[in-house]
Amino acid sequence: MTRTAPAPTTPRFPLPASDLHALGFRRSQIDRLVALIERHIAEGRYPGCQIALARHGKLALYRSFGNAVTAGTPRPADDDTLWLLYSNTKVVTAVALWVLAERGLFSFSDRIADHVPEFARHAKGDITVLQTITHQAGFPNAVVGPAAWADHKTLREVVCDFALEWTPGSRVHYHGTSAHWALGVLIEAVTGKDFRDVIRETVLEPLGLGQELFVGLPEAEFGRAADMHEPTPDGKAMRPLADNNTAAWRASGAPGAAGYGTARAMAALYQMMLQGGELAGTRILGPRTLGYAIRNHTGDRVDEFMGMPMHRGLGPHLRGTTANVRGLGGFAPPTAFGHGGVGTSYCWGDPESGVSFAYLTNNRIPDPWHSRRLDLVSNLVHAAILPL
């Protein structure tokens, strides 16, 4: 499938800068967050980090820490550094799907096979778009290999050949990348265009994020991307995570795992959702579409991969009222919503306060440490929010 070249754009950022005091944040709490991140970097937990905090369409804080190592060369992380988003990418892809559904190209109650007939192979004919995006499709461990990343005819064949592991709709079980590869094929089927171009044209460029958020990283931007790392086997150091630093991975735009962006771009994307589908005067969605998408579609059913209810919406998940939920922080109100990136990051929005927050790092650390630090990081921010 031929891609369209991105049109030259003049960089602009849609959130005007403000400050913590003016936007109703307790500086002492944010100082604690900064100290925590600086301690993590000093301890060798991750080379670098970037955070952004926004409220009511304004940017309260945007800060980079440590190093963004590129091709083995450390350099200070800065405002232009791009971070691998991992599964935060799912929300970016989801927003494009919301736009396409709002335009009438498909319904979330449709079967994927209604638009991609050969997807019906191996008893998948009745799987709906909603089941797929809420991790109920039944093929969580299906794999799309590198040979299909750049060849989208092959990608369609691979996705349509996925085999079921259990009856669709009978379980909630996180689909790490498989569901969103299927959704990428759906986007291409209903638009006739490369899903990466559709995401850029329907979401990123209209919102003014085309220079800071990418699903399918252009080669010209590779130099901005921080390499991803992982702990060494003894846990005492870090090493490059080779598979996720290749040119093929960066260009693939894996729609559930390979986005790249800045923290302020992710905070801005969530501001759009908090403001009913509009950002800096540009509307891409209607409030009722968002109300449908950012709704708990799985109740308190346990996500068998996560080991807890995740209150899945059509992209983000919600805090809800269960004892805990991964990533959003225990202090979050029930309506708060967001998503994480495996072992590295988390981004969220809070409708009660109008606050959005993004936390991105470049070392993929396993649980239990990862989930514990996300809860601590998010709770420090929640505790900083004052009434306005």
N, C-alpha and C positions, 0 to 999 in steps of 0.2 A: 504494500500500500504506500503510495507516494505521499510524503509529508509536504505541507506548505511551509515555506520559510517565514520565520517571524518577521513582521514588518518593523523597520526601525522605529523606536519610540524614544521620547524624551523622558528620562527617569523622573518620576514624581512619587511622593509618598502620601497616601490619603489621610493619615492621621497627623494633625498639627501637634507640635510638641507643647507640653504643659509641664507641671511638676507635681511631686507627691502631695504637697500641702494643698494646692489648689484643687486637686482631684480627690481629696478626702482619704488619704492614707496615713497611717501612723508610721512616721519615719523610723522609730525605734524598732519596729517589727521588720521593716525592710532592711535596716542595718543588720539585724540578726540573720536574715536570709543571705545577704552579701557575705557576712562573716562565715556562714556555713559553707557556701560555695568556695570561698577562698581556702578554707580548711580542707575541703575535699581535694582541691587541686594540690595543695601542699602535701597531702597524704598520698598523692599519686593515684587517686581514684579515677580521674579523667584528665586528659591534657588541657582541655578547654571547655568553655561553657558560654552560653549567651541567654539572656533573659529579656523579656519585655512585659510591661504592665500598662494596660490601657483602661480608660473608663469614659463612657459617654462620648465616644468618637474622638478622644484625645489621648496622646501618648504621655504617660506619666514617667516612665522609666524605660531606657534601652541601654543595656550594658553588656560588654563582652569581657571574658576573663581568660587568662591562660593562653595556651597556644592552639593554633589550628595547623596541625602538621599536614603538609602537602608533599607527596612523593618523598617522604622521609625527611623533609626539611622543616624544622619548626619555624613558625612565624607567629607573631602575636595575633590572636583573634581580634577582629575589628568589625565595624558596622557592616562591611561588605561580605564578610565570611558567610558561606552557605553551608548548612549542616544537613546531613542525611536524616530525613524525617522518619524513616522506617514507617510504622503503621499510622503515624499522623497523616500520611499520604491518603489513607482511606477516607478521611474527612474531606480532603480536597477533591478527590474523585466523586465523593457523594454529592458535593455541592453541584458539580456539573450534571449529575443525574437528576437532581431536584429541578434544575433549570430545564432540562430536556423533557421531563415529565410535565412540568408546568406549561411547556409549549405544545403538549399534546402528542409527543412522539411515541410515548408508551405510558402504561400505568403500572404502578408497583404491584398491583394485583394480577398483571399479565404473567403468563408463563414465559420464561426465556425462550422456549421453543416456538412461541408465537412469532418471534422475530428472527430467531436463528433455528430453523427447522431441524437441522442435524444435531442440535443439542439434545434432542429426544433420545439419542442412543443410550443404551445401558439403563433403561427405565428412568431417565431423567425428564421425561416429557411433561410432567406436572409440576416441576419446580418453579415457583414464582420468583419474580424479582425481589419481592419483600423477604421471602425466605432466604434468598441468597445474601442480601445485604445485612440481614440480622443474624447471620451465622447459623442458619438452620437447614442449609441446603443438602448436607449429607456427604460432602466430599472434602473434609477439612485437610486431608493429607495429600491431595492431588498436587502434582508438580508440573510446572512449566519450565523446561530447561532452556539454557542459553540459545539454542538453535532457533527457538521460536520468538525470542525477544525482538529481533529486528525484522523477522519475516512474518507479517501479520496474516498471511494466508495459512502458513503453518500454525500460527497461534490459534486460529479458529479451529483447525483440525484437532490440535492437542486438547483444547478446552472441551470441544464436543465429544472427545473420547474419554473424558473423565469417567471413572467408575464410582458407583455409590458405595459408601461404607456403612450406612444405615438409612432408614426410611426418612426422606425429607420431612421436616416439620416435627419429628418425634423427639429431637434433642436440640439444645442450644450448645454448640461447641465451636469455639473460635476457629475460623478458617484463616490461617496466617496470611497466605497470599492467594490461595486458589479461588475463593469467591470473587475477588476483585479482578482477577484475570478474566473470569467469566463476564463480569460487568463491563470490563473494557471491550470485550467482543460484542456485547450488547450495544454499547455506545457506537461502535463502528457499524453495526448492522442498521441502526435506526437513523444514522446521519450520513453514511457513506464516506466517512472521513476517519483518519487516524485518531484514536481516542486522545492521544497527547495533544493534538492540535485542537480538538474540541474543548478540552479542559482549559487550554490557554485562551481560546477565543471566546468562550462563554463565561469564564469566571475570572481568570487572572488578569488579562488585559483590561477588561471593563472596570475592574476594581482598582486599577493602578498598581497592581502587584506583579506585573509581567517581568520586572527586573529583579525581583526578590523571592519569587516562588516558582518552582519548575517541577513539572512531571514529565520527565524526558529532558535531561540536562544537555543543552547545546555544548558542543566541544569548546566553543569560545569561552564558556563559563567554567570549564574544568579547573582553572587556576584559582578560582574562588572557593572551591569545595574543600572542606576539611576532611582528611582521611579518617575513616572509622577504625577503631581499635577494639581489642578484646583483652581480657586478663590472660597472662601466661598460665600454663597448667598449674604452677605452684601458687598462683594468685598474688605473687610479690611484685609483679611488673606488668607492663602493657606491651602488646605487639600489634602491628597492623593487621586488620581483618581483611585479608587479601581479596576474598571473593566480592566484598562490597566496596572495593576501591578501584575496580577495573573500569576502563572506558565503556565496555559493553553494559555493565550494570548501570552506570550513570546515565547512559543514553536510553536505556530500556524504558524508563518511566513505568516500571512495574506498578500498576495502579493501586496496589495495596501496601507498597513497601519502599519504593525508590524515588520518592519526591525529595527535593532539596529546597531549603529556604532559610530565611532569617527568622529570628524570634519575633521581630516586630511585624513581619508579614503574617505570621500565624496569629498574632494578637489582633491584627487588623481583620483577618478573615473571620475570627470569632466576633469582633465588633459588628461586622455586617450582619451576622446572625442575631446578635443581641438587639440590633436596631431594625429588626423586622425585614431584612433583605436589602437594606440600603447602606451605602458607605460613601461619605463625602459627596452626597448628592446624586450618586449613581445607584439606581435600583436594578438588581438582577433577579430578585425573587419577591413574591408576595407573602404577607404575614401568614396567610392560611396554609400555604405550602410549607413554610417553616414550622408551623404548629403541628402539621402532620408528620414532618420528618424528625423533629426533635421531640418525640413522644416515646414513652416506654412501650415498645411493641412486644416485649418478652416477659413482662411482669417480674415476679420474683423467682422465676425458674433459674436454677443454677447453671451457669456456663461450666460445662464439664472440664474444659481446659483450664479455666481460671480458678475453679473450685469455689465460686461464690456467684450470687446473682450479679449480672452486669447491666441489667435494665437497658437493653439495646434499642436505640433509635435507628434511623436509617442513615447511619454513618457514626455520629457520636453516640456515647452512652450517657445515661443520667445517674446522678447520685442516688435518688430514691431514698427510702427510709430503712433499708436493711442495715445491719450492724456496721458493715464496711463495704467499700467498693474500691477496686484497684485504681489508684492514681489521682482521684479528684480531691482527696483529703477528707478525713472524717468530719471536719468542721463545715464542709460544704452544705448548703441548703439542698433540699430534695430536687429542686429544679435545675441545679447546676449540671452542665454537660461538658464532655470533652473526650479526648482520646490520647493514648500514649504511643510511644515508639519503643520497641523491644529493648530493654536494658539501658535506655539512654535518656528518654525525654517524655514530656507531657505538656499538653496545651488544653485550656478550658475556658469556658464562659459562664458567667453567673447572672441570670436574668434579674435576680432580686436587687443587685447592686449596680448592674451595668458594667461589671469588671471583666476583662479578659486577661489571661496570663499565659505566657509561653516560656518553657524551660527546655533548652536543647544542649546536649553534651555529645562528646565524640569517643566514648568508650562504652562498649556494650557489656554491662555488668549483670550477672545473673541474680535471680532471687536467692535468698530473701532480702539481701541488702538493697537491691533496686527498689522493690515495693516499699520498704521502710523509709527510704530517703524521699520517695515521691510523696508519701503521706506527710512527712515532716516539712518538705518544701512547700507543698500546697497549703498546709495548715498555717505556716508562717504568713503566707499571703492573705488567707482568709481572715486571720486575726488582725491584719493591718487595715481592713476595710471599715471605714466609718460612714455613718449616714451623711448624705449631702442634702 
